[in-house]
Amino acid sequence: MVRTGFEVANNSGNRHAAVASRGELLSNLLWAGEPLSEVETEGEIGLEFCRKAAFGDYIDQANMQAAFVRNLRA
């Protein structure tokens, strides 16, 4: 559902909802126990999207989430 929410928000130009859903997706993947390699990939995708969307607060959140996953993998 979160992936669909992202696609709908992104396709309709709602950048705020799109970047927010990227953070939710990463959190959901972590809670679901998905492989950290997949979570890390999604984190990097989300971080890049946030940078392109130019939302500073979400860039910070995406950076923290990506760093958290990288540390879990170390």
N, C-alpha and C positions, 0 to 999 in steps of 0.2 A: 504494500500500500504506500509506503514511504517513497519507493522508487517511482511509482505512478504519480504521486503528489509532486515530486520533483519535476517529472516530465511535463505535467500539466502546467505547473507554475512557470517553468522555463519557456515552454512554447507560447504561453500567453503573455510573456514579458514581465511577470511578477517576480522580479529578482529577489526581493526580500523573502518571499515564501520559498523560493528555490534554494537560496543559501541556507535558510533555516532547516530545510528538509535534509540537506547534506549532513549537517551535524546530527540530526536525529537518526539518520541511516547508520552512521558510524556507531552511535551509542547502541542502537538495536542489534547491530552485528556483534558487538562486544558482549552484550547481555545474552545473546543467543548462543554464544560459544563458538562462533564461526572461526575457521582457521585464521590465525593472526596475519598470515600472508595476504589473505583476501581483504581483511580489515585494513591492513596497511595500504594496499592498492586503492581501496575506496577512499581512504584518508587523503592520499596524495591527489586523487581526482577532485575530491571536495575542496582541498586547499587551493588547487589551481583555479577551480571555478570561482571560489571566493575572491581570489586575486583579480580575476577578470571582471567580476561584478563590482569590485572596488568597495566592499563593505568592511571597513576596518575592524569592527568588533568581531565579525564572523571570521575574518582572517586570523585574528588572535585565537579564537576558539579552535579553528581548524588546525592552527599550528600546535596548540596544546594537545589536541587529540592525536595528531600525527606523531608528535614527540612521545606521547604516552605509549602508543602502540610500538614505536621503534624501541623504546626501553623495555617493553615486555618481551620483545623478540631477542633482545641482547643477552 
